[in-house]
Each structure stands twice: as C-alpha cells, then as structure tokens.
Amino acid sequence: MSKGLHFQGVRIAHGTTALLSVDTVVAPGEVLTVMGPSGSGKSTLLNLVMGGLAPSFQTTGCISLDGRDLTGVPPEARHIGILYQDPLLFPHLDVASNLAFGLPRGCSRAARREMVADALKQINLDGFGPRDPSTLSGGQAARVALMRTLLSRPCALLLDEPFSKLDTELRAQMRELVFGRARDAAIPVVLVTHDEADAAAAGGEVIRLD
Ligand SMILES: Nc1ncnc2c1ncn2[C@@H]1O[C@H](COP(=O)(O)OP(=O)(O)OP(=O)(O)O)[C@@H](O)[C@H]1O
C-alpha cells in the first residue's frame, strides 16, 4: 500500500479558467505547505481533499490517501482532520466534552475520561476539563481544537491558516506541537499559510500558487 497523501495530475478549473495543478506526494508525518495570494485557490485545494468542493468547479486527476482513491468518497468517510484560523470549539460543551467529541465511538466511559485527562495533560491544560471554552485564551483554545482533531485519529491533517491569530511566541509553540504530533502519528499534513516562517518550520515541500 502506498502510504501518505498522493496528488496525481490534480487540476482544478472554474469555467474556462484553470485555477491550479498539483502533482506531489505528502509522505506520512511530512508537511506540504501551500502558499499564494488571496484567491489563488488554497482553500479550494483543501476543499477538494476534504470532499467538499463546490460543484461549479471542474476537477481532473486523482487524490489518494494511504492507497485509497478518494474520488467519490464522502467527506465523513475520508477520516481527514481540519483546523481553521478559529478553533471552532462547541460553545455549549465544556472543554472535556469538546475533547471527548473527537474520540472514536465504542470507547467505554472510563476509557474516554482517561483519554481526555491524558489529552489535557499533553497540552498543559490539566484541570481545564470543566471550563467553558469561552474562558480559554486564544492559544489554549487552539491547543484544545488541535487535540480534539488528533483524538479522532485522522489519516491526514489539513491546516487552513491555523496559526494566524496567535502571537509570535504562541505561533512557534503551536507549530512545534502540530508538526511534532503529525510526525509522531505519521500522518501527512497540508498547511495553507501566508507566513514564510510557517513554511520554514514545516520543513517540507512548498507549493506556490499564483
Ligand atoms: N463556491 C465557489 N464558486 C465560485 N467560485 C469560487 C467558489 N469558492 C471560491 N471561488 C473562487 O475560486 C478562487 C479561489 O478561491 P480560494 O478561496 O480557494 O482562494 P484562497 O487562495 O484560499 O484565498 P484566501 O487567501 O483569500 O483565503 C477565487 O477566485 C474564488 O473567488
């Protein structure tokens, strides 16, 4: 089986306008950084990987994940995690329940509690389980959102400018956490960013759309 995220002759067009083309492989644990000006198609590429591209786009080529062709696979069956600029925590659930939401079904209640407690420790938020998400700082909320996504054990991780609202120091910490976790879990990552420092920290291939 061919591990990682494979883009084979992927082309996206809108009407008669060619938007982008991608041919590459993101190996497990590696980061593909996608850069380019506003409107160049960065989010459109992520939408295609997620399975949520608007029908008005035309696509050719093939994306496969760990040897599985994603063509026609519905978004919920792709097992791909995504993080956005905003952490998007559920406001009506406390921090622990937000994390538990990411756990695979079928875990016992005790196992869930233990995994959530362990996850909180890993992101230095021990004891924050009962807190309301609105009481978290930006960096704390970003860490909870990341951990919720990782707990769902995604086969790939997409990052749509997830660090852009954090200050310089938090940004560096989050990069280290995200890329380190992706490496440990051996999942391929696609990072959309405007920040060259993100690309440098990611360390992998950089695609520049125009
Ligand atoms: N649903 C849609 N229908 C038609 N055109 C769309 C649709 N979504 C996006 N587009 C167009 O596709 C192009 C690429 O948009 P996209 O959002 O991927 O750019 P981007 O590089 O992510 O930009 P930004 O950095 O501003 O987020 C733009 O010209 C946009 O207007």
PDBQT file of the ligand as one rigid body, heavy atoms in Angstrom, charges set to zero:
ROOT
HETATM    1  N1  LIG A 301     -18.149  28.256  -4.456  1.00  0.00    +0.000 N 
HETATM    2  C1  LIG A 301     -17.463  28.973  -5.332  1.00  0.00    +0.000 A 
HETATM    3  N2  LIG A 301     -17.996  29.277  -6.548  1.00  0.00    +0.000 NA
HETATM    4  C2  LIG A 301     -17.309  30.004  -7.445  1.00  0.00    +0.000 A 
HETATM    5  N3  LIG A 301     -16.060  30.460  -7.244  1.00  0.00    +0.000 NA
HETATM    6  C3  LIG A 301     -15.476  30.203  -6.061  1.00  0.00    +0.000 A 
HETATM    7  C4  LIG A 301     -16.138  29.459  -5.052  1.00  0.00    +0.000 A 
HETATM    8  N4  LIG A 301     -15.304  29.367  -3.996  1.00  0.00    +0.000 NA
HETATM    9  C5  LIG A 301     -14.170  30.029  -4.340  1.00  0.00    +0.000 A 
HETATM   10  N5  LIG A 301     -14.279  30.528  -5.575  1.00  0.00    +0.000 N 
HETATM   11  C6  LIG A 301     -13.257  31.279  -6.321  1.00  0.00    +0.000 C 
HETATM   12  O1  LIG A 301     -12.141  30.420  -6.501  1.00  0.00    +0.000 OA
HETATM   13  C7  LIG A 301     -10.934  31.159  -6.394  1.00  0.00    +0.000 C 
HETATM   14  C8  LIG A 301     -10.045  30.552  -5.330  1.00  0.00    +0.000 C 
HETATM   15  O2  LIG A 301     -10.621  30.812  -4.040  1.00  0.00    +0.000 OA
HETATM   16  P1  LIG A 301      -9.948  30.289  -2.691  1.00  0.00    +0.000 P 
HETATM   17  O3  LIG A 301     -10.899  30.601  -1.585  1.00  0.00    +0.000 OA
HETATM   18  O4  LIG A 301      -9.539  28.892  -2.875  1.00  0.00    +0.000 OA
HETATM   19  O5  LIG A 301      -8.654  31.214  -2.593  1.00  0.00    +0.000 OA
HETATM   20  P2  LIG A 301      -7.570  31.311  -1.442  1.00  0.00    +0.000 P 
HETATM   21  O6  LIG A 301      -6.237  31.200  -2.116  1.00  0.00    +0.000 OA
HETATM   22  O7  LIG A 301      -7.870  30.335  -0.362  1.00  0.00    +0.000 OA
HETATM   23  O8  LIG A 301      -7.780  32.789  -0.935  1.00  0.00    +0.000 OA
HETATM   24  P3  LIG A 301      -7.610  33.464   0.538  1.00  0.00    +0.000 P 
HETATM   25  O9  LIG A 301      -6.122  33.528   0.807  1.00  0.00    +0.000 OA
HETATM   26  O10 LIG A 301      -8.205  34.825   0.364  1.00  0.00    +0.000 OA
HETATM   27  O11 LIG A 301      -8.356  32.620   1.518  1.00  0.00    +0.000 OA
HETATM   28  C9  LIG A 301     -11.334  32.610  -6.119  1.00  0.00    +0.000 C 
HETATM   29  O12 LIG A 301     -11.325  33.307  -7.330  1.00  0.00    +0.000 OA
HETATM   30  C10 LIG A 301     -12.737  32.477  -5.539  1.00  0.00    +0.000 C 
HETATM   31  O13 LIG A 301     -13.496  33.629  -5.821  1.00  0.00    +0.000 OA
ENDROOT
TORSDOF 0
